[in-house]
């Protein structure tokens, strides 16, 4: 499933420094109806703790065009 946020442009970019975004999602639907466990994001999710997400890891490499944030539901 792909989720798009109006705060973050969906078009490819080489901007590694994406500003944190707010994710407006019903986590009960994500977890229970869709079986969602993980969320990958190219921007930090500013309200992650409020919606029940734990940052698992941040993946970054000088050669990469993005920093990737991996979150897990709890």
PyMOL CGO cylinders between C-alpha atoms (Angstrom):
from pymol import cmd
from pymol.cgo import CYLINDER

trace = [
    CYLINDER, 0.00, 0.00, 0.00, 1.30, 3.44, -0.85, 0.3, 1, 1, 1, 1, 1, 1,
    CYLINDER, 1.30, 3.44, -0.85, 0.37, 6.42, 1.29, 0.3, 1, 1, 1, 1, 1, 1,
    CYLINDER, 0.37, 6.42, 1.29, 0.96, 9.96, 0.10, 0.3, 1, 1, 1, 1, 1, 1,
    CYLINDER, 0.96, 9.96, 0.10, 1.21, 13.04, 2.28, 0.3, 1, 1, 1, 1, 1, 1,
    CYLINDER, 1.21, 13.04, 2.28, 0.41, 16.52, 0.96, 0.3, 1, 1, 1, 1, 1, 1,
    CYLINDER, 0.41, 16.52, 0.96, 3.38, 17.85, 2.94, 0.3, 1, 1, 1, 1, 1, 1,
    CYLINDER, 3.38, 17.85, 2.94, 5.78, 15.74, 0.88, 0.3, 1, 1, 1, 1, 1, 1,
    CYLINDER, 5.78, 15.74, 0.88, 5.93, 15.84, -2.90, 0.3, 1, 1, 1, 1, 1, 1,
    CYLINDER, 5.93, 15.84, -2.90, 5.43, 12.38, -4.45, 0.3, 1, 1, 1, 1, 1, 1,
    CYLINDER, 5.43, 12.38, -4.45, 7.64, 13.09, -7.45, 0.3, 1, 1, 1, 1, 1, 1,
    CYLINDER, 7.64, 13.09, -7.45, 11.23, 11.82, -7.39, 0.3, 1, 1, 1, 1, 1, 1,
    CYLINDER, 11.23, 11.82, -7.39, 13.70, 14.30, -5.99, 0.3, 1, 1, 1, 1, 1, 1,
    CYLINDER, 13.70, 14.30, -5.99, 17.29, 14.37, -4.87, 0.3, 1, 1, 1, 1, 1, 1,
    CYLINDER, 17.29, 14.37, -4.87, 16.42, 16.40, -1.77, 0.3, 1, 1, 1, 1, 1, 1,
    CYLINDER, 16.42, 16.40, -1.77, 17.87, 14.32, 1.08, 0.3, 1, 1, 1, 1, 1, 1,
    CYLINDER, 17.87, 14.32, 1.08, 16.72, 16.81, 3.70, 0.3, 1, 1, 1, 1, 1, 1,
    CYLINDER, 16.72, 16.81, 3.70, 12.97, 16.37, 3.64, 0.3, 1, 1, 1, 1, 1, 1,
    CYLINDER, 12.97, 16.37, 3.64, 11.26, 18.21, 6.49, 0.3, 1, 1, 1, 1, 1, 1,
    CYLINDER, 11.26, 18.21, 6.49, 9.40, 16.07, 9.05, 0.3, 1, 1, 1, 1, 1, 1,
    CYLINDER, 9.40, 16.07, 9.05, 5.77, 15.39, 8.13, 0.3, 1, 1, 1, 1, 1, 1,
    CYLINDER, 5.77, 15.39, 8.13, 2.62, 14.69, 10.09, 0.3, 1, 1, 1, 1, 1, 1,
    CYLINDER, 2.62, 14.69, 10.09, 0.97, 11.38, 9.22, 0.3, 1, 1, 1, 1, 1, 1,
    CYLINDER, 0.97, 11.38, 9.22, -2.82, 11.49, 9.51, 0.3, 1, 1, 1, 1, 1, 1,
    CYLINDER, -2.82, 11.49, 9.51, -3.87, 7.86, 9.52, 0.3, 1, 1, 1, 1, 1, 1,
    CYLINDER, -3.87, 7.86, 9.52, -6.25, 5.68, 11.50, 0.3, 1, 1, 1, 1, 1, 1,
    CYLINDER, -6.25, 5.68, 11.50, -3.77, 3.20, 12.94, 0.3, 1, 1, 1, 1, 1, 1,
    CYLINDER, -3.77, 3.20, 12.94, -6.53, 0.78, 13.97, 0.3, 1, 1, 1, 1, 1, 1,
    CYLINDER, -6.53, 0.78, 13.97, -7.60, 0.46, 10.33, 0.3, 1, 1, 1, 1, 1, 1,
    CYLINDER, -7.60, 0.46, 10.33, -3.98, 0.22, 9.17, 0.3, 1, 1, 1, 1, 1, 1,
    CYLINDER, -3.98, 0.22, 9.17, -3.15, -2.55, 11.66, 0.3, 1, 1, 1, 1, 1, 1,
    CYLINDER, -3.15, -2.55, 11.66, -6.41, -4.49, 11.94, 0.3, 1, 1, 1, 1, 1, 1,
    CYLINDER, -6.41, -4.49, 11.94, -8.08, -4.14, 8.55, 0.3, 1, 1, 1, 1, 1, 1,
    CYLINDER, -8.08, -4.14, 8.55, -4.98, -4.04, 6.36, 0.3, 1, 1, 1, 1, 1, 1,
    CYLINDER, -4.98, -4.04, 6.36, -2.61, -6.07, 8.55, 0.3, 1, 1, 1, 1, 1, 1,
    CYLINDER, -2.61, -6.07, 8.55, -0.06, -3.24, 8.50, 0.3, 1, 1, 1, 1, 1, 1,
    CYLINDER, -0.06, -3.24, 8.50, 3.04, -3.58, 10.66, 0.3, 1, 1, 1, 1, 1, 1,
    CYLINDER, 3.04, -3.58, 10.66, 5.75, -1.41, 9.09, 0.3, 1, 1, 1, 1, 1, 1,
    CYLINDER, 5.75, -1.41, 9.09, 5.86, 2.00, 7.42, 0.3, 1, 1, 1, 1, 1, 1,
    CYLINDER, 5.86, 2.00, 7.42, 8.75, 3.16, 5.25, 0.3, 1, 1, 1, 1, 1, 1,
    CYLINDER, 8.75, 3.16, 5.25, 9.04, 6.89, 4.83, 0.3, 1, 1, 1, 1, 1, 1,
    CYLINDER, 9.04, 6.89, 4.83, 11.47, 9.22, 3.10, 0.3, 1, 1, 1, 1, 1, 1,
    CYLINDER, 11.47, 9.22, 3.10, 10.72, 11.86, 5.74, 0.3, 1, 1, 1, 1, 1, 1,
    CYLINDER, 10.72, 11.86, 5.74, 10.68, 11.63, 9.51, 0.3, 1, 1, 1, 1, 1, 1,
    CYLINDER, 10.68, 11.63, 9.51, 7.13, 11.28, 10.87, 0.3, 1, 1, 1, 1, 1, 1,
    CYLINDER, 7.13, 11.28, 10.87, 6.77, 14.04, 13.46, 0.3, 1, 1, 1, 1, 1, 1,
    CYLINDER, 6.77, 14.04, 13.46, 3.74, 12.54, 15.23, 0.3, 1, 1, 1, 1, 1, 1,
    CYLINDER, 3.74, 12.54, 15.23, 4.98, 8.93, 15.24, 0.3, 1, 1, 1, 1, 1, 1,
    CYLINDER, 4.98, 8.93, 15.24, 4.68, 8.42, 19.01, 0.3, 1, 1, 1, 1, 1, 1,
    CYLINDER, 4.68, 8.42, 19.01, 1.20, 9.97, 19.08, 0.3, 1, 1, 1, 1, 1, 1,
    CYLINDER, 1.20, 9.97, 19.08, -0.14, 7.50, 16.49, 0.3, 1, 1, 1, 1, 1, 1,
    CYLINDER, -0.14, 7.50, 16.49, 1.64, 4.41, 17.83, 0.3, 1, 1, 1, 1, 1, 1,
    CYLINDER, 1.64, 4.41, 17.83, 4.74, 4.14, 15.67, 0.3, 1, 1, 1, 1, 1, 1,
    CYLINDER, 4.74, 4.14, 15.67, 8.24, 3.34, 16.86, 0.3, 1, 1, 1, 1, 1, 1,
    CYLINDER, 8.24, 3.34, 16.86, 11.29, 4.32, 14.81, 0.3, 1, 1, 1, 1, 1, 1,
    CYLINDER, 11.29, 4.32, 14.81, 13.16, 1.08, 14.11, 0.3, 1, 1, 1, 1, 1, 1,
    CYLINDER, 13.16, 1.08, 14.11, 16.00, 2.48, 12.02, 0.3, 1, 1, 1, 1, 1, 1,
    CYLINDER, 16.00, 2.48, 12.02, 17.12, 5.33, 9.81, 0.3, 1, 1, 1, 1, 1, 1,
    CYLINDER, 17.12, 5.33, 9.81, 18.92, 4.28, 6.63, 0.3, 1, 1, 1, 1, 1, 1,
    CYLINDER, 18.92, 4.28, 6.63, 21.31, 6.76, 5.07, 0.3, 1, 1, 1, 1, 1, 1,
    CYLINDER, 21.31, 6.76, 5.07, 24.19, 6.54, 2.66, 0.3, 1, 1, 1, 1, 1, 1,
    CYLINDER, 24.19, 6.54, 2.66, 26.17, 9.23, 0.86, 0.3, 1, 1, 1, 1, 1, 1,
    CYLINDER, 26.17, 9.23, 0.86, 25.44, 7.47, -2.44, 0.3, 1, 1, 1, 1, 1, 1,
    CYLINDER, 25.44, 7.47, -2.44, 21.70, 7.28, -1.83, 0.3, 1, 1, 1, 1, 1, 1,
    CYLINDER, 21.70, 7.28, -1.83, 19.27, 9.94, -3.00, 0.3, 1, 1, 1, 1, 1, 1,
    CYLINDER, 19.27, 9.94, -3.00, 17.05, 9.52, 0.10, 0.3, 1, 1, 1, 1, 1, 1,
    CYLINDER, 17.05, 9.52, 0.10, 17.19, 8.91, 3.80, 0.3, 1, 1, 1, 1, 1, 1,
    CYLINDER, 17.19, 8.91, 3.80, 14.67, 6.16, 4.62, 0.3, 1, 1, 1, 1, 1, 1,
    CYLINDER, 14.67, 6.16, 4.62, 12.91, 5.89, 7.99, 0.3, 1, 1, 1, 1, 1, 1,
    CYLINDER, 12.91, 5.89, 7.99, 11.52, 2.53, 9.08, 0.3, 1, 1, 1, 1, 1, 1,
    CYLINDER, 11.52, 2.53, 9.08, 8.69, 2.56, 11.62, 0.3, 1, 1, 1, 1, 1, 1,
    CYLINDER, 8.69, 2.56, 11.62, 6.90, -0.30, 13.33, 0.3, 1, 1, 1, 1, 1, 1,
    CYLINDER, 6.90, -0.30, 13.33, 3.46, -0.23, 14.90, 0.3, 1, 1, 1, 1, 1, 1,
    CYLINDER, 3.46, -0.23, 14.90, 3.06, -1.04, 18.58, 0.3, 1, 1, 1, 1, 1, 1,
]
cmd.load_cgo(trace, "trace")
